[in-house]
């Protein structure tokens, strides 16, 4: 940063910021010139939610020997901060899959009956062909949609510790059937809504993006996979046994604000690093909620 200084003789100079506020001699006329002081730095945003969120680094260690998805959240030195849990609801999900299969079979057999009746009625070939295509491929679509519609919502709860006595943060799944948009709402410890987290499925075909918006719809920040090539390879190779890993870059209003990385360890450890957001313009509660979703919502 430079400081522009002007002398009464008409000379102007761009000085290094280390000379800000000092009294100097004009190189042209020798008169005393006082360099203007630097403007005060912008304030660092005070984080809400308590001292636990007054930091830039969160480590998320996933506990493996559990049916539900559980995370021990620590600081950079390994000191415990929080505990997060997202129930798998495996039994209800299994029942939803069974319900989807039954719906698909019902569509298939009813379609065959209607197709036979249409043939007897002498309907034109294009309609009969379209009906046959729907019976085959539409039944698969019915299976997927019915299973999604019957699947239970999976909410995330962040506790003060693993005793689960005090809730610090809650993230609710808003849509049971997220065909085009997956939408979640972040709630504070008092139950008041804070922000919305969402992804557009059509925009995630090649490269995944998640967004955080205010309750009024204003975009606050975005997380995007860091490598387009790896993102595409993950789609075609289905992650290649977990070896193809993509990290996320978090973009705030002023540019890159942080990263969400998965460390290559025996256990799943994720690092939410917001060190680039020096003014802490991003609410750490929103970022932590998104970090958990970047794992549980993407099957990383």
N, C-alpha and C positions, 0 to 999 in steps of 0.2 A: 504494500500500500504506500502511496506517495502523498506528500502534503504540498499543495501549491501555495507558494508565497509570492507576494507582490511588493515591490519597493516603490517609494514615491517618485523615483526617477523613471518609472515605467517598465523596469525589468521584472520579469516573472521567472520563477524557478520551481522545479519539481524536486522536492527534497525527500529523502528517506524518512520513514515514519519515526525513526529514532531521534530526529531533530524536532519533532512536534513539540510546541510549547516553549522552545528555546529562543534566546535572543542572539541573532547572528548579524554579521556584517555583510552588506551587499557587495558582491564581487565587482560591480560596475562602478558604483560611486562611493562605496565605503560606509554608507549610512547604516545605522542600526535598523535591523528588520526583525520583527518578532514572528516566528512561524506559528501558525494557528495550531491549537491543540486538536488532538484526535477526538472524533465523536465517541461518546460512551458506547461500549459494546452492547449489542442487544441482550436483553435478559434471558437467562436460561429458564425454560418453562418449569414451574413447580409441578411435580407429578402428584396426582391424586391416588388414593388407595392405600396410603401408608408408606413408611420407609422402605418396605420390601420392593417397591417399584422405583425407588430413586437410584437406578443403576442402568448400565448399558449392556450388561452381559448376563444371560440366563443359560444355564445348562439343563437340558431335559434328558434324563435317563429313563428309558422305558423299561418297566419290569416285565420280564418274559414269562415267568411261571405263574401266569394269571389269565383267567378267561377274559376279563375286561381289560381295556387298554388303560394302563396306569403309568404315571410319570412322577418321578422324584425330581423336583426343580431345585437346583442349587446355584450358588454364585461361582465365580471363577476359581475360588479356592476350595470348592467342595462343601461349603457350609450350607445346610438345608435352608431353603426359603419357603417353598410351597409344595403342595401335592395335588396332582390333577388326575381325574378319572373320567373315562368315557365308557359306560357299560356297553358290552357287545350285544347283549340281549339275543343270545344265540338261539334259544328255543323259539322265540317269536319270529326270528328271521327264517329259521327252518320251516316253520309253519307257513310263512309268507311265500317261500319258494314252492311248497306243496300246493298252496292255493293258486299260484301262478301257473303251475303245470296243469292243474285241473281246469283252470279257465282256458288254457290253450287247447286241451283235449276237447273241451266242450265246443269251442269255436271250430275245431277241425271236423268233428262228427256232424255238427249242425250244418256246417258248410257243405259237407258231402251230401246230406239229405236235400238241402236247397238246390245244389247243383244238379242232382238227379231230377228234381221237379222242374228245374229250368230247362233241362234237355227235353223232357216230355212235353213241355209247353212250346217248344220250338223257338226259343229265344235266339237271336243272332249270335254268330260265333265270337265276335269281339267281347260281348258280355260274358259268354261262357268262359272264355280264356281269362278274362280279368278275375272272375270268380275262382277259377282254379289256382291262379297265382296267389290270391288272398288266402285260400285254404292252406296252401303250403307255407308261404312266408308270413302271412298275416297272423297265423297261429303262433309263430315264434315271437312276433311283436306283442301279441296279447299276453304271452307268458311273461315277458320282461316287464311290461307296463303293470300287469296285475300284481306281480311279485313286488314291484316298487311301491305300488299303492297300498299293499298290505303290510309292508315292512314297518317296524316300529321306528319312531323318531329316536335319534341318539343324541342326547344332550351331553355337554361337557360341564363338569363342576370342578372348580379349583378351590382347594381347602387350604387353611393355614398350615396344616400338617397332616400326616397320614392317619391321625385319630378321627378326622372328619367331623370335628366338633364345630368348626367355624368356617362358613363359606365366604370366600374372598371374591370370587368371580364365577359367573355362570354364562354359558354359551348355549343357546337353544337352537335346534334345527327347526326352521320355520315351515319348510315345505316337505310334506311326506312324499310327494311325487315330483322330484326336481328334474323334469325332463329337459328344460332349457336353462334354468338358473337354479343353482344351489344357494340358498339364502340362510344366514344365521344372524341372531341378535345377541349382542354382548350386554350383560347386565352386571351392575356393580354389587357390592356387598349389601347395599340397602334394597336391592331388587329393582332399582331404577334403570331403564335402558340407557346404554351409552353410545352404541354404534352398531352398524350393520357390516357383516362380512359376506361376500358373495363371489361367485365365479360364473361366467357365461360359458356354457358347454360348447357352443359353436366356435367360440374364440380359443378354446383349449384343445382343438383337434391336434395341432402340431406343437404348440408351446403353451404350457399352463400358466394362467394368471389368476391371482386372487386380488380382490379389492376390499378396501375398508372405507366406508362412507359414514358421514354423520347421519343423524336421524332425519335431517332435512334433505339428504341426498347428495351433499357436497362431498366430493372425493377427497379423502385425507391422505391415503398412501396406497401403494400397489406392490405386490410381490410377483416376480416373474422368474421362470426357470432361466438359469444363467447360460445354458448352451442349447441352441436350436438343434444342432446335430445330435447331441445325446438325447434330447427330448424325443426326436423322431425315432431314434434307435430303440428307445425304451418302449415306444408304442408297438413296434414290429417284433421286437425280441422279448416283450413282456418282462422287461427288467433284467433278463439274463441272469436268473438266480440271485438277484440282488446286487450284482456286480456293477451294473450300469446305474450310477447314482447321479442325480442332478440336484444341485443346490439352487437356492432362490436368492435373488437380489431384491432388496426392498428399496423402493423409490418414494421419496417424499416430495413435497412441493419444490424443494430447492435442489433436487437431484438425488443421488445415491445416499440413502440413510442408513443402510445396514445390510446384513446377510443372514440367511437361515441355512446352516450347513449341517450335513450329516457326516460325522466322523467315522472313519473306517476302523472300527473296533469290533471285538467279539460281541459286545452288547450294543444295542442301538442307543447312541448318544447324539443328541442334536444340540447345536449351538446357535442361539439367537444373539447376534452381535449387532448392537445399534450404536457402536462407537462413532460412526460417521455422522450421526445426528447429534452434533455437539450442543446444539441449543435445546435438545430434547423436545422438539416440536411434535414428535409422535408420542401419543399416550402409550406408555409401556403396557398398560392393561390390554389395549387393543392389539398391540404387537404380540404379546404372549398368547392371547387367544388365537390369533392367526397362526402362530407357530405350531400350536397343537393341531390345528386343522390341517396344516400343510403335511402332517404325518398321517393322522387318522383319516383325513378326507381324501388322501391321494394314495394310500396303501404303499407308502415308501418303506 
